[in-house]
Amino acid sequence: MPIIRIAHLNKHFGPLHVLKDVSLTVNEREVVCVIGRSGSGKSTLLRCINFLEQPTQGTIEVDGLSVDVEQHRLTDQQKQTIHDIRLKTGMVFQEFNLFPHLSVIDNLIEAPVTVKRMPREQAIVLAEKYLAKVGLMQKRDEYPARLSGGQKQRVAIARALTMEPKVMLFDEPTSALDPELIGEVLEVMKQLAREGTTMLVVTHEMSFAQEVGNRVVYMDEGQIVEENTPEQMFSTPGDPRTRQFLDRLLRAA
């Protein structure tokens, strides 16, 4: 059974129809990479899954919890389900979004303590486990201003993992990094994939999608144009829009 199921998802920003009848499933332990031009709706899709953006219409299901949005006002039951879905989804953003006034360890324990009501001591043990996983235990007591971009993003990944989500959502996690720092973040993500973490990744890193993805989804103008295995997607894309996008990337490289 899919752990994520999206059905007939639509999202409007005023007159702009940003997501157009999008349907997608992600199976447990699967890595699905979403590619496409800027403005194609990729990030909005991710933000609708954990309701950082409220869909205009459609169904979002995560690990058996489902919200069917057919109206602008959500019921109290739907709001509770959205809260529970957010607990099951870890989100990593382009810009890290660390709290600058908190140390690394305090950034990690903030959500478990305030949202899950976890005892601070228990949260610290969990946070240290995931800091070690991303190779940053030595930065435990530093503040974000003293970290490189790659280190900040690895802390952000550890922070999401500390909530022990069922699914990890990555929104272009390397796009704000200098080229020499991208590799350290991708290596952490590759390790998560090897360990069986379910991941939905919006990315411009085609080599990551080829190496790690179980499926690659190409979006254009708010629609899923094509989805296939990395081998098929990159060697023989079926849709002319996909071919044009990938050809342009290869020429730029």
C-alpha positions, 0 to 999 in steps of 0.5 A: 500500500502506498504511504502517500496517496495524492488524488486529483489535487488542485491548488489556486493562488487567486487566478493562478491555477498552480496544481492541476488535477495532480495524482501521485503515490509513493510507496514505503521505503521508496525514493521518488524524485520530482523534476521540472522547470522553476514554476512548474508546481513542484514545491507547491506539491510538497507544501500541500502534502503537509498542508503548509499550503492548503489545497483548493481541492483533492485528497491527501493521504499519508500513512492511512490518514486522509483529508479530502478538501472540497471546501475552503473551511476545514472541519475540526476533524480535518484540522486534527487529521492535518496535525497528525499528518504533519507529525508523520512528515519531515520537511527539509527546505531550501533555506534551512529555516533554523532558529538563529537564536537557538543552538544546534541541539536546541533547534533539534529538540524544539519540536519534540518537546513543544509538539510531542511533549517529549521530556527534554532529556529524552529529546536530547538523546534522540537529537544526539542520535540524529546529529551523529547520523549526519556527522555533526555531533561536534557542532552540538552546542554551536549556533547556526551563524557559525555553520557553513551552508552544508552544515546548516542543511545537515542540521535541518535534516537531523531536525526533521529526523528527530521527529521520527517521521514516516516520510521525508519531504525535501524541497530542493535541499541543495539549491541554496548551497555553494557547489562544493557543499552540495556533496555532503548534503547529498551523501546524507540523503543517499545514506537515508535512502540506503536505510530505507527512508521513504523520501519525496525529493524535489531536486535539480540534481539529476545525478542524485535522481539517477543514482538514488531515485526509484522513480522520477516524476517530471512536472510542467505547468502544474501537471505531472507529464511523465513518471518512470524509472530513472533509467527510462526517464533519462535514456528514453523519455516518452513525452516531448516536454520531458525530452526538451527539459532534459536536453536543455539541462545536458547542454547547460552542463 
